[in-house]
């Protein structure tokens, strides 16, 4: 793997840009300390080391505690972020979506690594077996279980094209900001879900599991109040962008993203999942990219 590929692999495996950056540093420190005379194939060596670094982080007691506590969600990445890598295939696009990253979090570390290596990077079973120190048969089994879980738990069919997805999100935003709760319900699948970090104020993530509850959450979230504007630092503009390959609404105040709602839109033109992200520490990487981004005109100029 070259450096951009390492970034994308770690982002897909760890689901966090901050963790991925730390893992990159660990990997290159090991590279600098290694004896180059004993490394016959640098790419293979780096791939094995970076995979083991990521597995160590996933298995660490700290990671187990933080993730078991229910306060983990994938870190949002703006379109064009190098950590997203190319989106030339369906598998590459899927591997960094919030929906798939959330499902991968429930896999074992080895299943997760095998799946990402195979689906996003097209590594054959023989190479995966060498990287993970398992047999080819075990590699096949891990990937089969991971693929089955992703297929089963990801409840949408083929996604819509970006232009159609944007229109659906625009309609959704219009309904949310106008108080048309019944229209919001109609735009959601029957088994829609939503996850929110509650501006980072809640001890655990907030979860909503029926379209009526999701619609109520969205309606309340998009209703402006003086307290919300104080937290946002003013009256934010609402932009539509792509985040982790999915359409998203970004609330922006003074060129700073203060909140993001990321949508999963199915081929039926309805929203199946939403992620509400407003904790400042989860938006650091997205804001770095936003400052270098040329955004479209806002769909709501002042909320």
N, C-alpha and C positions, 0 to 999 in steps of 0.2 A: 504494500500500500504506500502511495505517496502521502505527503502531509495533508492535502485536502481530503483524501479518502479516509485517513485516520480520524480527522475531525468528524466526518460524517458517520463513520462507524461508531465512534464513541458516543455521539449524540443519539444515534439510534439505539445503542445498547443501554446507555445510562439515562437517557431522557432528560438530561440537564446539561445546558451549555457550560455552567460553572464546573460541574463534575468532569465534563469532557475536557475542559481546559486544564484542570488539575491532572487528569490522566495523561494528557499529551506531555505535560512537563515531566511527569514521572517516567514516561516512556523514553523521552530524549535524554534524561539524566542517565538512564540505564544504557542507552546507546553510547553516550560519551564515555561511560565507565567500562564498556565492553572492549575486549581485545579484537580488533578488526581482522586479525589473521585467522581467527577461529570462526568467523562468520562467512560462510561460503555464499549464501544468498541473502543479501540485506533485506529485500522485501519480505521474504518468508520469515526472517528473524524478527523484523519489526511487527509483522502481523501477529505472530505468536506472543510477543511480549505485550503488545497493546491489548490483546484479548485477555491475557492473564491479569494485567493491571485492572482492567474493567471488572473482571470476575472477582478479584480481591475486594474491590470497592463495593460491589453488589453483595458480597458475602459478609462484609464487615459488620461487627456488632452495631456500630452507629447507624449504618444504612438499614439494617434489619429493624432497629428500634424506630427510626424516623418513618420508614415506610409502613411498618405495622401499625403505627399510631393513626393512620388515616389522613395524614396531612400532606401527602405527596401528590403532585400532578405534573405532567410533562411541562417543560419550559417552552413557551411560545417563541417561534423563530419567524422573522419576517421574510417574505419572498426575496430571494437573492442572497440570503445569508450563506456564506461558504459551508457552514455546517450542514445545510440541507443537501448540498451536493447537487449533481445533475438529477433531472426528473425525466429521464429519457424512456423509462419503462414504467408500467403500472406498479411493479414490485418496488422500484425505487421510490415512487411517490407514496405508496402505502406505508413503507417502512418508517417514515418520519411523521406520519399523520398523528394527531393527538389520539384519535380513536385506537389505532394499532398500538401506539406506545403505551396507552393505558392497559390494553389487554396483555401486552408483553410483560408488563410489571407483575402480572400474576403467574408467569412462568418461572420455572427454576432458572438460575443464572446460566447453566449449560444449555438448556433448551433455548433460551433467549439468544445466546451467542450463536448457536448453530443456525437458528432461524435467520438472523440478520446476515450472517456470512453467506448463507445459501440464497436467500430471497433477494437481498439488496445488492450483493456483490458477486453472485453467481459462482461461488466457490464450489467445486465438486466435493462429494463425500470423502474422497481419499484425502484431500487437503484439509478439510474440516477435522477429520479424525486426527491428523498430525498436529494441527493447531491446538486442539482440545485434549489431546492424549486419550482418545477413546477409539473404539473400533469403527470401521465404516458402517457396520450394522447398527451400532449405537447412534451414529450420526443420523442415519435414515430414520430411526425410531424417534429421536428427539425432534427432528424437523417435521415428521408426520404428526406427532402430538401437538406441536406448536401450531402448524398450519390448520389442523382440525379445530383447535381452540379459537384461533383468529377467525376462521370461517364461521364457526358456530356463534361466537359472541358478538361479532360485528354484524349488526342486524340490518344492514342496508345492502341493496343490490348495486348495480353499476352506478357510479356517480354521474352527475350531470356535467355538461361542459362549463368552463369558467364563466362565460357570459350569462348562461341561464342561472347558474348559482348566484351570481351577483344580483340578478333581477329578483330572485327569491328572497335574498337577504335584504334588499331595498324594500320589498313589500313587507317583510317581517318587521323591519325597523320602523316603517311608516305606521304599522298597526300598533307596535309597542309604544311609540311616542304619542299616539293619538288616543290611547285608552281603549282601543277596539279589541277587548279580550276575546270575544267570540271569533274574530278573524285570526288572532294568534292561535287559538285552539285548532282552527281549520288548517293552518299552515304546518301543524305538527303531526307526526305519525302517532298512532294509537299508543305505542310503547315508548314515546319520547322520554329522554332523560336529560337532566342538567346537573352540572357540578359547579360550585362556586367557592372561591376562597374567602368570600365575605370581606373584601378589601384587606385581607390579612388579619382581621380583627377576631375572627372565630378561631377557637382552639383546634377545630377539626373542619374538614371540608363540609360544605352544605350540599346535600344531594336531594334531588326531586325526581320522582319516578312515574308520574302520570302526566298526560298532556295538559290536564286542567291545572295541576300544581305547577308544572313548568310554565304555563301561560301566566299564572298569577305571579310567579317569581319574576318572570321577565317584565311583566307590566309594572310591578313594584320597583324593580331595578332601574327601569328607564323613566320613572317618574321623578322629575327634578325636585329637590328640596334645598333649602338653605344649607343644611348640614352636609349634604352630598356635594354641593358646590364648594363649600369650605374645604372638604377633604380633597377635592379635585383641583383646588387652587384657582377656581373661577368657573366660567360657563364653557365647558369644552365643546369643540367642534367634533362631529362624528364623520369619520372616514371609513370607506370600505377598502379592504386590502386582502391579500392572501397571507395566511399564517399557517405554517406547516402544510402548505399545499391546499388549505381549505379557506373558504371565504370567511372574513371576520369583520366585525365593526370595532374600530378603534376610537376611543375617546381621547382627544388631544387638547392639551392646554399649554400655550406658549411653547409649541414645538416639542412637547413632552407627552408621551403616551401615558395616561393615568389609568386606563382600563381597556380590556379587550374582551370581546365575546366572540368565540370561535365556533363555527357551525359545521355540522356534518349534514350534508344534503344528499338525499338518495335520488335514484333515477325516477321516482314517482313525483319529484318536485316538492317533497315535504322535508322538513327538518326533523332529524331523528335524535340528534345529540347537540348539546351546547356546553361550552366551558366558559365560565365567567372568571376572569383573572384580573385582579386589581392590586394585589400585594406588590409593593414597590420592588422587593427583592426578586420577584418572579419576572419582572419586566425590564431588568437591567440590559440584557443582551438585545431585546427587541428595541429598546430606546437607542442603543448605540447604532443599530441599523437604521432606525427611523431618521436620525439626524443626518444621515447621508442619502436619504431617500427623497425622490421627487414625487410627492403624493398627488393624487387626483384631487379635484375640488371636493370639499366636504359635502355630504348629502344633507347634513344638518349643520348650519354654520355656528349656531350657539344654542346649547342645550339648557 
